[in-house]
Structures are given as C-alpha cells and as structure tokens.
Amino acid sequence: MLHLLQIDLKKMTSYRTFWVICGLYFLTLGFTTASGMEILKWIASKFEDFGSSLNVNRIPLYHFPDIWQNLIWVSGLFKLVLAIMVVISITNEYQYRTLRQNIIDGMSRWEFVLSKVLTNVMLSLMSVGMLLLIIIVTGLIYTPELSAMDMITGSEFLFAYFLEIFAFLSYALMLGVFVQRSGLTIVLLMLSHMIEAIIKLNLFRESLEPSIGWLKQFFPLESITNLVSLPFPRYAFQEIQDTVSITAVLIALGWAFLFNYFSYLKLKRADI
C-alpha cells in the first residue's frame, strides 16, 4: 500500500497547484486556530474605546477541555480547501491521461482508487497532527489551571475531526470520478451543502417533521457535520452536544465507505 501512496504523491507533488492549495490550507488553518485568542483580544480592545468592557480572558475558548471542541469545529470549516485539491488531483488524472497510463502499466482499477483513498487518509492525518500541535501549545498557554484530566477530556473529538476530513475528501473524490471536469466538480462541491439543505427543506416540512425528522441525520453531508457540533452556544448558557455521538460516527463511516465504493464502481465500469 505504501507503494500505491508513493505513486499518487509523486503525481500530485508534480503539480504546482498542489503546493499552492496545500500551503494555503495549512497556513490558513494554522493562523486562524493559533491566533484566534489574540484576534479576540484585539476586537475587545476596540470595544473598550467605546466605553464597553469585554473581558475575553474570562471566556474559556482556549482553555482545556473546551479548546478541543472549539478549535476542531473551527478547523472543520476549512476542509473545503483541501477537498478542492483532491478534486483537481482526480480530474487531472482524466485530463492528462495518467489514469489510462497507470492501467496500461499494470495497476488495477481497485489499486488506483486505493491510492487515492490512502492519499486522503494521509491528508486527514496531517490535518489532525497539525491541529493537535496547535491545541496542545495554545491550551498550555491560555489555560489558567492545568490538570491531566482536563487535557485529556474532549480529545476524542480528534478522531471525529479525522473522520470529518476523510469523509468529505472521499465525497470530493467521488464527485471528481463521476463528473471528471474540475471546474464543474468544484462548483458542485461548493454548492453541495446548499443543495442538500434545499432537499431537506422540501422533504421535511413542518407537518412531517415530528414523524420523519430523525431521518435528517442520515443525509451524507449532515452526517459529516454532526460529528462535531457547534460548541459556542454553551457560552450563552445553552445546552450543546459536548461529546462525540457514536451514531454520528457510524453514519459518517458508512457514507465514507459508500463514497469510495461508488468511486470504484464508476471506475470499474468506465471506458478509460
């Protein structure tokens, strides 16, 4: 499997776009998550000029254990950038005929899909590794009273984050395999949440909500979003889902498998 990953990485790293998008993704992810507290302090200082007092330090956004869910939820907003790079990677395979050449050279269609899946796993792990480092460093800096239990509590959201990134990249891979044109695929990818929201709006009307509303969690993008719920309402004394839902994990795992399986079926039957 390592050989398949090396083959795919060799192709991807030869594209300048790969370095640009990956650099943009990791720089934006790092800056946004690591400097969030300083940005909030700057905003608070501007409010003080108008006679308002806002003590940001009293809000435990960057304190253990809250920091796990807070930063992981924010980081999930940037997964679209990484997904665009996956789309460009798979559509370039069709544009430059490298897919055909790989098959001619003896790679099976399953091995080709597996190489893409392994690359998605690697990108997801890189995102997790970078975010883990940021959480540990910033948490140690801003948490006033550290304890081992607080540092560990909430760390399960890292697995949810890995699954969120991997499932979404698998979705992007499937779109690329089916559409095969980078521009159209990226547009569909960017509009996916809106399209799914429109479908849910028409299916789950108020009259039907009590009886079939529970089906919403089984929609693909909804299941990915449900892995890490919005944490910030707790600072307005509202109840939130502050643990990883096993149901959400199982549904997202199912969709991740289906996305990659559909990609394989399409490629298996395609005339390349």
Number of C-alpha atoms within 10 A of each C-alpha: 10 8 9 19 20 14 16 18 16 11 14 21 12 10 13 9 14 19 14 11 17 15 12 14 18 18 11 15 22 18 11 16 19 20 12 16 17 11 12 15 15 12 13 16 16 14 13 12 9 8 8 11 12 16 12 16 15 8 10 16 23 24 24 28 21 21 23 26 28 22 23 25 21 15 20 18 11 16 18 18 16 23 24 23 24 28 27 23 23 24 24 20 19 17 12 10 12 14 19 15 13 16 14 10 9 9 14 13 18 14 17 19 22 18 21 23 20 19 22 23 20 14 19 22 19 14 23 21 14 13 23 16 13 19 24 14 12 19 22 16 12 17 20 12 9 15 11 8 10 15 20 12 14 18 21 13 22 21 15 26 24 21 22 26 27 27 28 26 30 27 26 26 30 25 24 29 25 15 15 20 18 22 15 13 23 22 11 17 21 15 12 13 15 12 13 14 16 12 12 16 11 9 14 18 12 11 8 10 13 10 10 12 14 10 11 16 17 17 17 21 20 18 23 27 20 21 27 26 17 17 22 16 10 12 11 7 8 9 11 12 13 15 16 20 15 11 14 20 20 13 20 29 18 15 22 21 15 17 21 23 16 17 21 20 14 14 18 14 9 10 7 11
